Amino acid sequence: MDLTRIQNLSLSNISTFALRCAVDLDISGHIQAYGRPMPLNELARSIPIPPEKDSMLGRLMTLLVHQGIFVQSEAGYQLTPASELLQTEGSNVGAYVRLVTDAEFIKIWGRLSEVLKESGEGSLFEKVFDGKQLWEFVKEKPEYGKLFDEAMASLSNSLMRGLVASYPHIFDGLNTLVDVGGGNGAAVKIIAEAFPKLRCTVFDLPHVVAKALENNSFDVVGGDMFEKIPPADVIFLKNVLHDWGDEDCIRILKRCKEALESNKNGGKVIVVDIIIGFESNDPKSIETSLFFDISMMGLFGSKERNKQEWHDVIIGAGYSDYKIYPVQLGVNSVIELYP
């Protein structure tokens, strides 16, 4: 029924905050530590919660089981591949869940219709936070800056392990790599560990790379990607371009092209980002990419791009050709750009 659909959408934030609750209580960690299917009462005592709240926890778990986060048998609850991502150890994306469900960040969506009717440029985030961009906000508030860094690193860890496993051939024959907008080096660390002969560099704003992971497997260079990028055989851009509008994307890609042209071996650009609707018949994947698009619109005034929009910015930046690989990284695709 149409009414059920509207009710479902209106109440869907309950699923979001049920997931947030699972992260806050570290339910995945408790089940993992138990080592076998975990009964409700054992889970409740392990967290711990008061006995009178056991039934509330059970109802929460019923929803999370329905959502595919956990599975339930007569013996108790077990992890799924999704809830394994929420464990404290390993590719934990719990920090990302905490970031996008934080009260400061979610309040922008309550202003969406109001801001849409206002004239003027600027992202929804800027309108709500008195002209501050997200980057300024997290820089001024260390607690959010720390959470933001942890969230980006947690996503990067999961995504990059998938990348080096599924696309090892894209690094064949390369000697040097620069990760542009690489933050604290979480992504490039995984590349460097997977391909130890590849000399890797993380490149970001000076105050960002100052927090780079202490690691001997990669170099650190501070700078501005809109001005100049260090030369390398491959320039790597993971989830960077979706933060920027088309004009800025073209500027960044031109600087990447210049870095390749100043490199004696030539090279290529590798972009890891979303292509809306590309090779996907899965409604959930398409919906997730559309969620990301609206998220980029709200946070940065930018967007996710479809195949034609990617073509336009790549060719607009002066590249002669490009290749899009079959999707093996969830909603993210891999694009190679050739100068």
N, C-alpha and C positions, 0 to 999 in steps of 0.2 A: 504493500500500500504506500501511496505517496506520503500519507501522514506519518507512517512508521519511518520512512526515509528522513523526513524533516526532524522527527524526534531523535532518531539515531545521530544525526549530524549535530543537533543542538546539545546532546549529552556526551558527545565524543571526547570532550575534555576530561571526562571521568576516566576514560582509558589512559589518557596522558598522565593523570596524577596517580592512578593506580600503579603505573610503571615507575613514576617518581618515588612512590612509597616503597616499592620493591627494592629500588636502589638505596634509599635512605636506611632501610632495615637490613640491607645486605642479605636478602633472602637467598639469592644464588649462592653466596658464600657459605651460608649455613647448611644448605642442602648438599653442596659439594663436600664440605667437611664431614658430613654425616656418613658419606660413603656408600649409601644404599637408599632405596626409596624412604622418604622421611614422612612419618605420620604428622598430622596437624598438631597434636599436642606436643610432640618432640620439637617441632619447628617453633611453636609458641614459647616453649621454655628456653630454647636456645637463643632466641632474639635478644632478651626475653620480653614478654608482654604479660600483664596480669591475667590470671585464669579466666576472669569474667569477660575478657576481650577475645577469647578463643574463637567464638562464633563469628565475630567481625573479621578476624583474620581469615577464617574459612571462606567467607563470602568474597573477600578480596581475592583469595587464591582461585576461587571458581571463575571469576572474571579473567584473571591472568592466564588460567588454563584455556579458557575459551579463546583468548587472543593468541594462543600459541606460544606464550612465554615459558610456561611450564607444562608438564604432562602429569596426569594423576592416574594411579592404579589403586587397587585395593590396599596395597602395602604403603602407599604414600606418594609424595611428590618427587619428581625427578626433573633434571635440567633438560632443556632443548638446546639446539645450536644457538638460538636467540639468547636464552638466559645465560649460556656460557660466556657470552660477550659482556655480561654484567658482573662477572666475578672480579674480586679485588685483584687477583693475579691474572697475568696474561693480557690479551687484547681487550682491556676493560673500557667500555664506552660509557660507563656510569657518569663520568664527568660531563660528557656531552648532554646526557639526560638532565643532569642538574642545571646546566647552563641554560638550556632552552626552556626549562620550566621554572626558572628563577623569577620571582615576583617582579623584579625590576625590568626584566626583558619581556615578559608576557604582557605587561600593561600597555605596550604600544598597540596591540591588536584591538583593544577596546576603543581606540581612537581612530580606527581605519576609516570609517565612513565620514567622520568629521574632517579629517585631514584631506580626504579625496575631494571634498567640496571647496577647500581653500585654494586660493591662487598661490603661485610661487613655486620655486623649485626646492629641492632638498628631500631627503628621505623621511619616512615616517618617524624613524628614530630621532632624527634631528629636530623634527617638529615637536616631539614629545619631551625631549631633553634639552630644550632651550638652545637649539642650534648646535649642540655638541654632536660630532660624529662618534660612531661606536669606538673607533680607535682612541679618540680623546677621552671618552668615558672610562674605558678600561685602564688607560694610563693614569688617570686621576684617582681611581679607586683600586688600590692594590689587591683587595680581596676579589674583585671581579676580574682584574687582570690575571691573577693566579688561576681562577676558575676557567677563564677563557683559554689560557695557555694549556691547561690540563685537558680541556675538552677537545681542542684542536689536535693535541698530541694523541689523545685516545682514538680519535677517528683516523688519524694518520697511521697509527700503528696497525690497525685492522686492515685499512685499505692497502697500505704498502706491502704487507705480507702477502696479500692476494696478488698484487701487481708483480712482484718478483717471482712468484710461483707460476702465474699464468702467462706472463709475457717476458720470460728471460731473454728471448732472442732480440728484443729491442735494444738491449745493452751490448750486443755482440760487436766486437771490433772497436769499442770505444776506449779511450784512454783517460779522458777528463769529463767531468760533469759539474754543472753549476745548478743548484736548486734555488730558483728565484722566488723570493717570498717564503723561504723555507723555515722561518720562525726559529725555534730552538734546536732545530736539527733532527727532530724525531724521524722525519721521512728519509733524509739523506743517510742517517745512521743505518737504517735497514738496507738501503741500496749498497752502502759501503761494506756491510757485513756479508751481503749475498755475493758481491763481486769485488773481492779484496784487491784486485789489480787495477780497479777503476779509481782514479784519484778524484775525490768528491769535495765540493765546496758548498757550504750553505751561505746564501747571500740575502740579506734583508737590511732594514734600517738599523743604524748603529745601536740604538737603545734596545732593539729586539734581539740582535745577535749577541748582545752583551749577556743575555740569559741562556745562550746556547749550551747544550749539554756538554759536559766535560768528556771529551772523547778524542782519542788519537787517530781515529779512522777517517776523519774529514777535517777540512780547513774551514775557517770562518772569515767572511769579508763583510764589512758594513758599507752600505751605499744606498743609492736611490735608483730603483729600476726604471724610473722615468727619465733618468739622465744617462747612465752608462752601466752596462752589465759586463762582468769579467768574461773573457773569451773561454770557450771550451768546445769539446767535440759535440756535446749535447747540452742544451739549455732545457731545464726541467721546470714545468709549471703545473703544480698540483692544486686544484681548487683555488686558484688565484684570480683568473680572469672573470669568474662569475661575480667577483666583488666590484667590478668596474663596468661603466657604460661603454658603448661601442667606441667612442673616440679615444678614451683612455686605453681600451684594449688594443686598439691599433697602434697607439704610441708604445705600449709595452712590447708588442710583437715586433715593432720596428727596431727597438733597442736590442731585442733578442737576435734579430737578423743581423744587425751590425756586429754583435758579439761573435756570431758564427763567421762572418766575413773577415773579421780580424784574426780569426783562428787559422793557423797555417794548414790544418787538416780539413777545413770546412766543417760540415756537421749537420745537425738537425735539431729541431725543437720537439720535445715531447710534452704534450698537454694531457693532463688527466682531469676531466671535468664532465659535467652532465650534458647530454644531448637529448633534449626533450623529444620523446616519442620514437627514438631511434631503436630499431630492432627489438621492440617490446610489444607483446600482446598481453602482458600481465597488467591488469588494472591497478594492482597495488604499486607496481614499479612506476607506472605512469603517474599515479596520484602522488607518490612520494616526490618525483621530480617536479611536479607542479607545486607541491608544498614548498620545496626548496626555492622555486621561482618567486613565490609570494614572499618567502622569508628574505630573499635577496632584495626584493623591492622594498620591504619594510626596513631592513637594517641598513642598507647601503644605497638605495635608489638605483640598484643595478638589476641584473636578471640572469636566469639560466637561458640558454639559447637552443633553438632547434637547428637542424642540419643546415638549412639555408642561411640562417643568421651566422653560424660558424663559418660557412663558406665566405660570406661577405666580409667578415673582419679579417680572415686569413688572407684572402686575395687583396683586400684593401690595404693590408700591411706590406704588400709587395712580394709575397711568396709565390713561387712558380707552381707548386703542387702540394698536395697533402694526402694522407691516408688515414682512414678511420678503421680501427680494428673491431672485430666482433666483440660484443659486450660480454665480459666475464667478471666484472667488478660491481655487481649490483646495479645501481643507477648511474655509475660513472663509466665513461668511455675513455679510450686511449686514442689520441690523434697525433700523428707524426707530421711535422711541417718541414718542407724542404725549401731552402732559399733559392 
